Amino acid sequence: MKSSNGLETAPLWLAILGSLRLTVALQCLGNWGWLSQSGETPLLHWIINPADIGGLHWNEANALILQQTLGWLALLSGVCVLFRPCAAVLGPLVLLQLVLAIAMWQNADGFPLSADLLPAEWVTLFPFLTQSARIAAPLGLLLLDPWRTPRPLSEKRTFCAMTLLRWAIAITFLAHGIESWQLNPHFIDLLIGASSNILGVNLPQTNAEHILSLIGAVDILLAILCVTTKSRWVLGLMALWGALTAISRIFVWGISFWHMGLVRVPHMTLPLIVFLYLHLLQCRQEKSEAYITW
């Protein structure tokens, strides 16, 4: 297995790794606020729902204790990630994100996707697509974690991690683009609220639907370009849009929903991380020290 040819010591690589650590740490902070402070979550509903509708049928008091415990463990894990992101911490964080996606799937939580050409069982798996960036963030750091093993970072592991992040953000944008294209009422309310609270404009619902359809088309286009080109402009636009959509939750719903912005941090930072990685590759190639071929 080839070594990384000094990649681990490159300042830009250290910035990439630091950005990924910060991403996961902020995501953990958001999950703490969501699970420990807000109460109502898809996870709680899944745990207390009857077994005949896919739930675990727990007592609500015990379910709340479990959810709050997971939230506090997520917060503690976020602190660990900043200083020593070991596999013992990152593995459970990946599992937590998968469990949250499973809870959404079992509850049929989220937008009821209309897809007549697909089996109903496939359509219900849509939350795994919308949550892919949040799952990939700790998984990508797990692959790149310098504390994980004493051996040098390999080309293969770096390539796998960056490809994972690239596809995860593309899938997330594609899923949200489909939701927007099909006029998710939640997105319509968010767009109208953002127009009122941020711009001071009363946006009619008909206009909001037209704008949302356009946003959906752009999201889908960006997702396709993300995996078919090496354009840093595309990744930059995705990072900017990810930041705007995350922050909009706070502006529309109020500061008490800060956690809803933080859990969406990967939508902003993952395209930025891939952007920096492509820039690093270009810089190394210009110096005739090409790391790998993307």
Backbone bond lengths (Angstrom), bond angles and torsions (degrees), N, CA, C in turn:
res aa  C-N    CA-C-N  psi(-1)  N-CA   C-N-CA  omega(-1)  CA-C   N-CA-C  phi
1 M - - - 1.465 - - 1.524 109.02 -
2 K 1.318 116.13 130.28 1.454 120.20 -175.91 1.512 110.80 -75.50
3 S 1.329 115.06 148.47 1.458 119.43 176.59 1.507 109.61 -81.58
4 S 1.297 115.47 175.79 1.464 120.56 -176.26 1.518 112.67 -88.07
5 N 1.336 117.52 6.57 1.466 121.40 176.49 1.526 112.39 53.18
6 G 1.320 116.29 45.88 1.458 120.15 176.26 1.507 115.00 82.71
7 L 1.315 117.94 9.51 1.460 120.49 -178.66 1.521 111.88 -59.58
8 E 1.329 116.33 -37.79 1.460 120.54 -175.08 1.523 113.06 -62.05
9 T 1.325 117.26 -23.06 1.462 120.44 -177.99 1.526 112.72 -99.19
10 A 1.332 117.89 -4.64 1.465 120.81 179.82 1.526 109.76 -68.37
11 P 1.337 118.62 131.62 1.472 120.52 -178.99 1.524 113.45 -55.53
12 L 1.337 117.02 -39.33 1.462 119.42 -178.97 1.528 110.88 -67.95
13 W 1.331 116.86 -35.85 1.462 119.14 176.91 1.526 110.99 -66.02
14 L 1.316 116.79 -39.79 1.465 120.04 177.38 1.525 110.54 -62.73
15 A 1.342 116.32 -35.16 1.467 120.10 176.42 1.529 110.66 -67.20
16 I 1.329 116.40 -39.06 1.467 120.80 177.70 1.521 110.57 -62.49
17 L 1.323 115.62 -48.02 1.462 120.04 -179.07 1.528 110.98 -64.73
18 G 1.340 116.35 -40.45 1.459 119.82 177.49 1.517 112.00 -63.88
19 S 1.339 116.38 -38.15 1.469 120.14 178.22 1.520 111.27 -64.82
20 L 1.334 116.04 -37.94 1.458 119.45 179.61 1.528 110.99 -70.16
21 R 1.323 116.43 -38.53 1.471 119.45 175.15 1.531 110.67 -61.31
22 L 1.328 116.20 -45.97 1.461 120.35 -179.40 1.523 110.78 -63.73
23 T 1.333 116.31 -38.24 1.465 120.54 177.41 1.519 111.52 -56.86
24 V 1.331 115.49 -50.39 1.466 120.04 -177.86 1.526 110.59 -67.12
25 A 1.338 116.88 -38.26 1.467 120.13 179.55 1.529 111.14 -63.59
26 L 1.327 117.58 -44.59 1.469 120.89 178.07 1.524 111.30 -66.30
27 Q 1.318 115.72 -36.55 1.460 120.06 175.85 1.529 110.41 -61.92
28 C 1.324 116.24 -40.87 1.472 120.77 177.09 1.529 111.10 -63.16
29 L 1.333 116.39 -41.25 1.461 120.44 177.72 1.524 110.51 -62.07
30 G 1.332 116.21 -42.18 1.457 119.99 177.17 1.519 112.40 -63.58
31 N 1.332 116.38 -41.24 1.464 119.81 178.26 1.527 111.49 -65.59
32 W 1.334 116.33 -34.85 1.460 119.36 175.61 1.531 110.50 -61.48
33 G 1.333 116.21 -48.15 1.457 119.73 178.85 1.516 112.27 -62.51
34 W 1.313 116.20 -38.40 1.467 121.39 -178.00 1.526 111.24 -69.89
35 L 1.337 116.24 -48.46 1.461 120.60 -173.70 1.524 113.31 -81.95
36 S 1.330 116.78 -34.56 1.466 119.65 -173.87 1.519 113.99 -96.85
37 Q 1.328 117.41 -22.06 1.455 119.67 -172.94 1.526 114.06 -112.10
38 S 1.336 117.46 -35.17 1.467 119.08 -171.91 1.523 113.53 -84.17
39 G 1.326 118.25 -28.19 1.462 120.98 178.92 1.516 113.51 86.26
40 E 1.328 117.81 -72.16 1.457 121.50 -175.84 1.526 110.89 -76.54
41 T 1.325 116.38 115.62 1.461 122.03 177.84 1.526 108.89 -143.49
42 P 1.337 117.50 160.25 1.471 119.03 173.35 1.522 112.41 -58.19
43 L 1.331 116.58 -32.91 1.461 120.15 179.51 1.523 111.00 -62.91
44 L 1.333 116.71 -45.78 1.465 120.48 179.94 1.525 110.79 -62.19
45 H 1.323 116.57 -43.45 1.460 119.82 -179.70 1.524 111.19 -63.07
46 W 1.323 116.60 -40.04 1.460 120.32 179.49 1.531 110.67 -63.67
47 I 1.322 116.40 -41.40 1.465 120.37 -176.57 1.528 111.59 -67.89
48 I 1.333 117.07 -38.05 1.474 119.28 -174.25 1.525 113.31 -94.89
49 N 1.332 118.00 -13.86 1.467 119.48 -179.18 1.527 111.38 -65.04
50 P 1.330 117.40 151.37 1.472 120.50 177.17 1.525 111.67 -61.34
51 A 1.314 115.48 153.54 1.462 120.54 -177.15 1.523 112.19 -65.60
52 D 1.341 117.68 -28.61 1.461 119.55 -176.42 1.525 113.20 -71.28
53 I 1.326 117.58 -11.14 1.467 120.33 175.03 1.529 110.79 -116.88
54 G 1.331 116.18 22.64 1.453 120.82 174.27 1.505 115.95 93.71
55 G 1.334 117.99 1.95 1.458 120.72 -179.35 1.517 112.68 -86.53
56 L 1.333 115.49 176.61 1.462 121.65 179.64 1.525 112.48 -98.04
57 H 1.338 116.88 -11.69 1.470 123.75 174.13 1.533 112.00 59.50
58 W 1.328 115.81 48.19 1.466 120.72 174.99 1.522 109.73 -87.23
59 N 1.320 114.24 160.83 1.455 120.58 168.67 1.526 108.80 -65.28
60 E 1.341 117.48 138.06 1.466 120.32 -174.54 1.527 112.30 -61.58
61 A 1.318 117.41 -38.28 1.469 120.04 -179.81 1.525 110.86 -63.24
62 N 1.326 116.62 -44.18 1.464 119.98 178.61 1.523 111.30 -67.06
63 A 1.333 115.78 -36.70 1.463 119.91 178.72 1.527 110.87 -63.51
64 L 1.328 116.73 -41.07 1.462 120.66 177.99 1.524 111.27 -64.06
65 I 1.328 116.44 -40.40 1.469 119.95 178.17 1.523 110.22 -62.04
66 L 1.334 116.74 -44.51 1.465 120.53 179.16 1.520 110.99 -62.45
67 Q 1.338 116.54 -46.22 1.465 119.75 -178.82 1.522 111.31 -62.30
68 Q 1.317 117.69 -44.89 1.458 120.86 -179.89 1.523 111.42 -66.21
69 T 1.322 117.08 -35.92 1.464 120.45 176.60 1.518 110.80 -63.47
70 L 1.324 116.19 -43.38 1.464 119.98 177.36 1.526 110.75 -61.85
71 G 1.325 116.56 -37.94 1.459 119.83 177.68 1.514 112.53 -62.61
72 W 1.323 117.24 -44.71 1.462 120.36 179.47 1.524 111.58 -68.68
73 L 1.319 117.16 -35.60 1.466 119.90 175.74 1.529 110.64 -65.70
74 A 1.339 116.20 -35.83 1.463 119.75 176.57 1.525 110.77 -63.81
75 L 1.331 116.70 -40.86 1.466 120.34 178.30 1.524 110.91 -63.07
76 L 1.316 117.22 -45.62 1.461 121.36 178.28 1.526 110.72 -62.24
77 S 1.317 116.28 -39.81 1.462 120.36 178.37 1.521 111.29 -64.24
78 G 1.333 116.43 -36.95 1.459 119.78 178.11 1.508 112.63 -61.47
79 V 1.328 117.09 -38.69 1.465 120.92 176.51 1.524 110.07 -64.91
80 C 1.325 116.59 -42.98 1.469 120.52 178.95 1.523 111.46 -62.61
81 V 1.331 116.20 -39.04 1.463 120.63 -178.13 1.525 111.24 -60.92
82 L 1.323 117.20 -36.79 1.462 120.48 -178.73 1.519 112.06 -64.60
83 F 1.326 117.24 -33.46 1.461 120.43 -172.72 1.529 113.54 -108.51
84 R 1.327 117.77 -36.50 1.455 120.15 -179.84 1.529 109.18 -151.75
85 P 1.330 117.63 83.34 1.466 121.09 -174.99 1.525 112.77 -78.13
86 C 1.314 116.61 75.03 1.463 121.43 -176.56 1.528 111.13 -82.42
87 A 1.329 114.97 164.85 1.463 121.02 -178.49 1.520 111.74 -62.37
88 A 1.326 117.54 -31.65 1.464 121.11 -179.27 1.523 112.00 -64.71
89 V 1.324 117.47 -22.81 1.467 122.14 177.65 1.524 110.69 -96.14
90 L 1.326 117.01 -44.33 1.458 120.73 -174.76 1.524 112.55 -70.51
91 G 1.333 116.87 -35.59 1.462 119.53 178.50 1.521 112.37 -57.67
92 P 1.337 118.82 -51.90 1.466 119.75 176.99 1.529 113.52 -62.30
93 L 1.341 117.94 -30.22 1.464 119.49 178.07 1.526 110.93 -67.75
94 V 1.332 116.48 -39.23 1.468 119.50 174.38 1.523 109.52 -61.22
95 L 1.326 116.05 -44.10 1.464 121.09 179.84 1.526 111.19 -61.86
96 L 1.341 117.40 -39.77 1.462 120.69 179.01 1.520 110.83 -60.94
97 Q 1.338 116.67 -45.01 1.461 119.44 179.72 1.525 111.06 -64.68
98 L 1.324 116.99 -36.67 1.463 119.89 176.60 1.527 110.86 -65.54
99 V 1.327 116.70 -40.78 1.464 120.88 179.26 1.529 110.60 -62.99
100 L 1.332 116.90 -40.40 1.468 120.02 177.86 1.527 110.74 -63.05
101 A 1.341 116.46 -40.22 1.463 120.11 177.54 1.526 110.84 -66.54
102 I 1.335 116.53 -39.74 1.467 120.36 177.63 1.527 110.41 -62.73
103 A 1.338 116.51 -40.77 1.463 120.33 178.61 1.527 110.77 -61.14
104 M 1.326 116.97 -42.53 1.462 120.30 177.97 1.526 110.77 -63.78
105 W 1.325 115.56 -39.69 1.466 120.40 178.76 1.527 111.15 -64.09
106 Q 1.328 116.89 -47.45 1.461 120.96 -177.54 1.527 112.05 -66.95
107 N 1.335 116.34 -31.39 1.470 120.37 179.79 1.513 113.03 -87.21
108 A 1.355 116.30 -4.14 1.468 120.31 -170.49 1.520 109.28 53.57
109 D 1.356 114.80 41.78 1.460 121.23 -176.80 1.523 109.77 -80.23
110 G 1.300 116.05 138.64 1.452 120.10 177.97 1.517 111.49 109.36
111 F 1.324 115.35 -166.53 1.456 121.77 -174.86 1.527 110.89 -73.58
112 P 1.346 119.14 129.93 1.463 121.41 177.58 1.528 110.69 -74.53
113 L 1.300 116.44 93.71 1.457 122.48 -175.12 1.522 110.86 -61.49
114 S 1.325 115.84 136.82 1.456 121.31 176.32 1.521 108.71 -100.18
115 A 1.325 116.41 111.19 1.462 121.05 -179.47 1.523 108.01 -148.22
116 D 1.312 116.44 86.01 1.463 121.51 -174.71 1.521 112.71 -65.92
117 L 1.332 117.26 -24.70 1.456 120.28 -176.97 1.525 112.67 -80.96
118 L 1.334 117.37 -10.68 1.459 121.38 -177.56 1.522 110.50 -107.71
119 P 1.340 117.02 147.32 1.470 119.70 174.66 1.522 110.68 -60.91
120 A 1.319 116.74 148.03 1.468 121.12 -178.27 1.516 111.42 -59.12
121 E 1.346 116.92 -33.66 1.460 120.33 -179.73 1.522 111.46 -63.47
122 W 1.324 116.75 -34.68 1.462 120.67 178.71 1.520 111.03 -71.64
123 V 1.323 116.16 -39.42 1.462 120.30 -177.77 1.524 110.73 -62.73
124 T 1.332 116.77 -36.05 1.466 119.81 -178.86 1.524 112.36 -68.20
125 L 1.333 117.44 -15.63 1.466 120.92 179.38 1.526 112.20 -83.05
126 F 1.325 117.11 2.97 1.463 121.54 -176.17 1.528 113.65 -55.28
127 P 1.356 120.70 -34.77 1.470 119.63 178.21 1.526 114.15 -56.78
128 F 1.330 118.01 -28.58 1.461 119.31 178.22 1.530 110.99 -66.63
129 L 1.329 116.76 -28.34 1.463 120.38 176.79 1.522 110.48 -75.65
130 T 1.324 116.87 -45.33 1.466 119.45 -178.52 1.526 111.80 -66.89
131 Q 1.338 117.35 -25.32 1.464 121.71 -177.78 1.528 112.62 -97.07
132 S 1.317 118.54 4.85 1.465 120.45 -171.03 1.523 113.26 -61.79
133 A 1.329 118.65 -38.40 1.468 120.32 179.62 1.522 111.09 -66.63
134 R 1.325 117.13 -37.70 1.469 120.58 -179.71 1.528 110.97 -69.58
135 I 1.322 116.79 -32.55 1.464 120.28 176.46 1.520 110.35 -73.48
136 A 1.333 116.45 -39.28 1.464 121.05 -174.30 1.519 113.22 -71.96
137 A 1.326 118.60 -27.03 1.468 120.23 -176.29 1.529 112.28 -59.35
138 P 1.338 119.95 -56.16 1.465 118.43 177.45 1.518 112.82 -68.29
139 L 1.333 117.88 -30.17 1.462 120.18 178.95 1.525 110.84 -67.93
140 G 1.331 116.71 -40.28 1.462 120.01 176.73 1.513 112.05 -63.25
141 L 1.331 116.53 -42.02 1.464 119.84 178.01 1.524 110.68 -66.43
142 L 1.319 117.36 -33.61 1.462 120.82 176.85 1.526 110.77 -61.53
143 L 1.330 116.96 -39.16 1.462 120.62 178.94 1.521 112.12 -69.86
144 L 1.334 116.49 -32.40 1.465 120.57 -175.22 1.517 113.42 -99.25
145 D 1.321 117.01 -4.45 1.459 122.26 -173.67 1.522 112.18 -55.58
146 P 1.349 118.96 118.25 1.466 121.28 -178.89 1.518 113.42 -71.07
147 W 1.330 117.17 -18.92 1.465 120.21 -179.76 1.522 111.92 -85.87
148 R 1.332 115.60 -9.82 1.462 119.22 -172.44 1.522 112.35 -65.23
149 T 1.315 117.43 -43.34 1.460 121.69 179.16 1.513 108.44 -144.14
150 P 1.320 117.72 157.86 1.454 119.73 179.41 1.523 113.45 -78.31
151 R 1.335 117.70 -11.06 1.461 118.88 -176.48 1.528 110.48 -74.65
152 P 1.344 117.27 154.89 1.466 120.48 179.52 1.526 111.15 -62.53
153 L 1.314 115.08 153.59 1.455 120.79 176.89 1.524 109.01 -63.77
154 S 1.315 117.37 129.60 1.462 121.37 -176.21 1.521 111.27 -95.89
155 E 1.335 115.16 156.70 1.457 120.96 176.61 1.529 110.72 -60.94
156 K 1.334 115.68 -42.65 1.460 120.09 -177.11 1.521 111.20 -62.43
157 R 1.324 116.96 -44.53 1.462 120.20 -178.07 1.531 110.74 -66.72
158 T 1.326 116.62 -40.72 1.461 119.77 178.49 1.523 111.24 -64.24
159 F 1.341 115.77 -44.12 1.462 120.42 178.97 1.527 110.85 -60.46
160 C 1.329 116.80 -45.08 1.472 120.85 179.97 1.528 111.15 -61.85
161 A 1.328 116.68 -43.14 1.463 120.53 -178.25 1.522 111.08 -64.87
162 M 1.328 117.30 -46.16 1.458 120.07 -177.97 1.526 111.80 -69.89
163 T 1.327 116.49 -35.10 1.463 119.59 175.44 1.523 110.39 -65.28
164 L 1.321 116.40 -40.06 1.466 121.18 176.34 1.524 110.98 -58.75
165 L 1.335 116.73 -48.87 1.462 120.26 -178.80 1.525 111.03 -63.95
166 R 1.315 115.69 -40.10 1.464 120.54 -178.64 1.532 111.06 -62.71
167 W 1.322 116.21 -47.52 1.460 119.93 -179.25 1.525 111.85 -70.74
168 A 1.323 116.57 -35.55 1.465 119.78 -179.01 1.520 111.34 -62.78
169 I 1.330 116.65 -44.70 1.458 118.59 -179.22 1.530 110.41 -70.08
170 A 1.345 116.71 -33.85 1.463 119.63 177.13 1.526 110.86 -64.65
171 I 1.328 116.65 -43.23 1.466 120.80 179.37 1.527 110.56 -64.16
172 T 1.328 116.59 -40.66 1.463 120.15 178.74 1.523 111.10 -62.04
173 F 1.331 116.32 -46.02 1.466 119.77 179.03 1.524 110.66 -64.56
174 L 1.324 117.13 -39.29 1.461 120.37 178.47 1.525 110.70 -61.94
175 A 1.327 116.21 -45.51 1.466 120.39 -179.37 1.523 111.38 -63.09
176 H 1.331 116.46 -45.25 1.460 119.39 178.97 1.527 111.26 -68.50
177 G 1.329 116.25 -31.26 1.455 119.42 176.05 1.520 111.94 -65.00
178 I 1.332 115.69 -40.78 1.467 119.94 177.30 1.526 110.48 -64.39
179 E 1.329 116.50 -42.40 1.469 120.09 177.66 1.528 110.82 -60.83
180 S 1.329 115.96 -43.10 1.466 119.86 179.54 1.521 110.82 -66.12
181 W 1.321 116.16 -41.98 1.460 120.92 -179.51 1.530 110.98 -61.45
182 Q 1.335 115.45 -33.29 1.462 120.07 179.38 1.534 112.31 -93.22
183 L 1.332 115.66 14.15 1.467 122.84 171.98 1.529 112.71 59.25
184 N 1.311 115.13 59.65 1.462 121.14 174.50 1.534 109.02 -57.15
185 P 1.328 119.26 119.73 1.473 121.15 -178.43 1.525 112.92 -57.27
186 H 1.324 116.49 -33.56 1.465 120.46 178.04 1.525 110.27 -61.77
187 F 1.327 116.86 -41.82 1.463 120.85 179.06 1.525 111.09 -68.89
188 I 1.326 116.61 -36.23 1.466 119.96 177.97 1.527 110.26 -62.49
189 D 1.329 116.23 -46.18 1.468 120.09 178.30 1.522 110.98 -61.79
190 L 1.326 116.05 -39.27 1.461 120.13 179.87 1.526 110.68 -65.34
191 L 1.322 116.62 -40.78 1.464 120.96 -179.94 1.523 110.90 -67.06
192 I 1.312 117.29 -42.84 1.468 120.83 178.33 1.524 110.46 -65.36
193 G 1.334 116.62 -42.35 1.461 120.55 178.94 1.514 112.61 -64.84
194 A 1.338 116.59 -40.03 1.461 120.14 178.82 1.524 110.70 -65.78
195 S 1.317 116.96 -40.24 1.467 120.45 178.59 1.520 111.10 -62.35
196 S 1.319 116.26 -39.06 1.462 120.48 -178.56 1.523 111.92 -74.86
197 N 1.330 117.18 -48.13 1.466 121.06 -173.25 1.521 113.65 -78.50
198 I 1.331 116.82 -31.93 1.466 120.04 -175.94 1.523 111.46 -97.21
199 L 1.334 116.26 -46.56 1.466 120.29 -175.66 1.523 113.12 -97.61
200 G 1.322 117.22 -12.90 1.459 119.85 -177.56 1.508 113.06 69.52
201 V 1.333 116.75 27.17 1.463 122.25 -178.00 1.521 109.07 -114.83
202 N 1.326 116.74 130.89 1.460 121.44 175.19 1.525 108.70 -84.99
203 L 1.303 116.43 102.66 1.460 122.07 -175.27 1.528 110.05 -89.55
204 P 1.336 117.97 118.42 1.472 120.16 177.08 1.528 110.68 -62.45
205 Q 1.317 115.92 150.37 1.462 119.15 -176.76 1.525 111.86 -62.13
206 T 1.328 117.35 -37.14 1.469 119.81 179.60 1.522 110.82 -60.64
207 N 1.331 116.24 -44.34 1.463 119.69 177.78 1.524 111.10 -65.33
208 A 1.330 115.86 -38.79 1.465 119.71 178.46 1.523 110.76 -61.20
209 E 1.323 117.01 -38.60 1.463 120.62 179.60 1.525 110.83 -66.33
210 H 1.332 117.09 -39.79 1.466 120.39 177.92 1.528 110.42 -64.36
211 I 1.326 116.15 -44.44 1.464 120.50 179.68 1.523 110.32 -63.94
212 L 1.330 116.49 -41.09 1.461 120.18 -178.76 1.524 111.12 -65.73
213 S 1.313 117.62 -37.11 1.466 120.41 176.03 1.522 110.65 -61.96
214 L 1.329 116.24 -41.20 1.463 120.56 177.69 1.526 110.64 -65.13
215 I 1.332 116.17 -42.95 1.465 120.40 178.14 1.527 110.13 -60.06
216 G 1.326 116.69 -41.96 1.456 120.16 178.84 1.511 112.03 -61.09
217 A 1.332 116.77 -42.79 1.462 120.37 178.90 1.524 111.15 -63.24
218 V 1.335 116.60 -41.16 1.468 120.64 179.06 1.527 110.61 -66.19
219 D 1.328 117.26 -41.79 1.466 121.00 177.96 1.527 111.19 -58.74
220 I 1.314 116.08 -45.82 1.466 120.71 -179.63 1.523 110.36 -64.29
221 L 1.336 116.93 -42.03 1.462 120.82 178.76 1.526 111.16 -62.85
222 L 1.326 117.00 -44.56 1.463 120.58 178.71 1.524 111.07 -62.06
223 A 1.323 116.76 -39.26 1.466 120.48 179.07 1.523 110.91 -61.82
224 I 1.320 116.30 -43.02 1.468 120.33 179.85 1.523 110.73 -66.43
225 L 1.333 116.90 -45.74 1.462 120.93 -179.30 1.524 111.67 -65.53
226 C 1.330 116.83 -29.98 1.464 121.04 -178.55 1.519 111.72 -60.16
227 V 1.341 116.91 -36.99 1.466 120.23 -175.84 1.525 113.12 -103.76
228 T 1.323 117.40 -3.63 1.467 119.65 179.93 1.522 112.63 -111.42
229 T 1.318 117.27 -9.57 1.464 121.08 178.66 1.523 109.50 -134.04
230 K 1.317 115.59 171.23 1.462 121.76 174.47 1.529 110.75 -108.71
231 S 1.319 115.81 24.26 1.458 120.66 -174.40 1.524 111.73 -68.10
232 R 1.327 115.11 121.03 1.456 119.08 175.38 1.524 111.20 -76.93
233 W 1.325 116.94 -21.14 1.458 120.01 174.42 1.528 110.14 -63.47
234 V 1.317 116.27 -42.57 1.465 120.65 178.46 1.521 110.54 -60.95
235 L 1.328 116.47 -47.35 1.463 120.71 -179.78 1.525 111.19 -64.36
236 G 1.328 116.35 -37.26 1.457 119.79 177.45 1.518 112.07 -64.04
237 L 1.337 116.59 -42.03 1.465 120.31 177.31 1.526 111.22 -64.64
238 M 1.330 116.01 -38.54 1.464 119.66 178.66 1.528 110.76 -64.82
239 A 1.323 116.43 -41.31 1.468 120.22 178.34 1.526 110.82 -63.17
240 L 1.340 116.35 -43.36 1.464 120.49 179.73 1.527 111.04 -63.90
241 W 1.319 116.24 -45.28 1.460 119.57 -179.28 1.530 111.02 -67.62
242 G 1.326 116.96 -37.40 1.458 120.11 176.22 1.515 111.88 -61.25
243 A 1.341 116.32 -38.69 1.467 120.33 178.30 1.526 110.91 -66.71
244 L 1.328 116.45 -43.69 1.467 120.25 -178.62 1.527 111.71 -63.85
245 T 1.318 116.75 -42.59 1.463 119.37 -178.42 1.528 111.71 -69.49
246 A 1.336 116.83 -32.69 1.469 119.64 177.92 1.527 110.79 -70.33
247 I 1.333 116.10 -45.76 1.463 120.64 -178.23 1.526 111.56 -68.39
248 S 1.327 116.41 -31.12 1.469 119.75 -177.23 1.522 112.01 -60.00
249 R 1.340 117.22 -30.83 1.465 119.44 178.88 1.526 111.22 -59.74
250 I 1.320 115.45 -39.37 1.463 120.05 -177.63 1.525 110.58 -72.84
251 F 1.343 116.80 -41.45 1.459 120.29 -179.50 1.527 111.91 -66.66
252 V 1.324 116.43 -35.20 1.463 119.94 -176.26 1.521 111.66 -83.32
253 W 1.328 117.31 -44.84 1.468 120.47 -174.00 1.520 113.90 -96.73
254 G 1.325 117.48 -12.52 1.452 120.31 179.28 1.515 112.79 104.84
255 I 1.324 115.47 164.55 1.456 122.02 -175.09 1.523 112.07 -63.84
256 S 1.330 117.57 -23.21 1.468 120.09 179.76 1.525 111.83 -66.23
257 F 1.323 116.87 -13.99 1.465 121.21 177.81 1.528 111.24 -102.58
258 W 1.331 116.46 28.33 1.463 120.98 -179.81 1.526 112.07 -56.95
259 H 1.324 115.74 -33.29 1.464 118.99 -177.60 1.528 111.78 -65.39
260 M 1.341 117.64 -28.48 1.456 120.23 179.19 1.522 111.72 -69.59
261 G 1.323 116.25 -24.31 1.458 119.79 173.06 1.516 111.91 -77.86
262 L 1.329 116.59 -41.40 1.465 119.77 -176.19 1.523 112.80 -69.29
263 V 1.324 118.15 -35.84 1.465 118.18 179.73 1.525 111.12 -67.24
264 R 1.335 116.75 -15.80 1.465 121.20 178.53 1.525 112.91 -98.16
265 V 1.316 117.79 8.00 1.467 121.11 178.52 1.528 112.36 -54.51
266 P 1.355 120.53 -39.28 1.468 119.36 178.66 1.518 114.09 -57.89
267 H 1.330 118.33 -27.13 1.460 120.65 178.80 1.524 110.94 -64.67
268 M 1.311 117.06 -25.41 1.461 122.15 178.45 1.523 111.63 -93.94
269 T 1.328 117.14 -46.42 1.462 120.57 -169.32 1.523 113.95 -82.63
270 L 1.329 118.71 -30.88 1.464 118.90 -179.07 1.529 112.35 -63.45
271 P 1.346 119.85 -45.68 1.464 117.18 174.62 1.519 112.81 -63.12
272 L 1.335 117.45 -32.49 1.463 120.47 176.99 1.524 110.60 -66.18
273 I 1.322 117.56 -39.74 1.461 121.74 179.46 1.527 110.51 -65.13
274 V 1.332 117.24 -43.53 1.467 120.03 177.33 1.525 110.00 -65.67
275 F 1.331 117.17 -37.47 1.471 122.36 174.93 1.530 110.38 -55.61
276 L 1.326 116.67 -49.84 1.464 121.00 -179.10 1.522 111.30 -65.00
277 Y 1.321 116.48 -36.16 1.465 119.81 179.56 1.526 110.86 -65.77
278 L 1.329 117.52 -44.19 1.462 120.53 177.11 1.522 111.13 -62.34
279 H 1.327 116.33 -38.06 1.465 119.86 176.98 1.522 110.73 -64.91
280 L 1.319 116.49 -39.61 1.463 120.39 177.82 1.524 110.70 -63.38
281 L 1.322 117.29 -42.40 1.463 120.44 177.67 1.521 111.21 -60.40
282 Q 1.329 116.38 -42.83 1.455 119.91 -179.67 1.520 111.12 -63.90
283 C 1.318 116.54 -42.13 1.464 120.16 179.31 1.523 111.03 -62.05
284 R 1.317 117.53 -41.12 1.457 121.17 -179.51 1.521 111.24 -70.48
285 Q 1.323 116.29 -35.98 1.457 119.75 178.12 1.520 111.10 -67.39
286 E 1.327 116.07 -37.52 1.460 119.65 178.23 1.517 111.71 -64.54
287 K 1.319 116.35 -25.40 1.462 121.29 177.69 1.525 111.73 -94.25
288 S 1.351 114.93 11.46 1.469 120.57 -179.63 1.520 111.92 59.91
289 E 1.330 115.57 33.45 1.460 120.93 176.87 1.528 108.71 -127.43
290 A 1.337 115.80 50.09 1.456 120.64 -175.05 1.517 110.68 -56.58
291 Y 1.322 114.87 133.35 1.472 120.19 -177.37 1.531 110.27 -81.99
292 I 1.318 117.38 -60.97 1.454 121.84 175.32 1.515 107.71 -148.53
293 T 1.317 116.97 167.44 1.448 121.72 171.28 1.513 108.30 -94.92
294 W 1.310 115.24 123.31 1.474 119.86 -176.50 1.523 109.50 -63.61
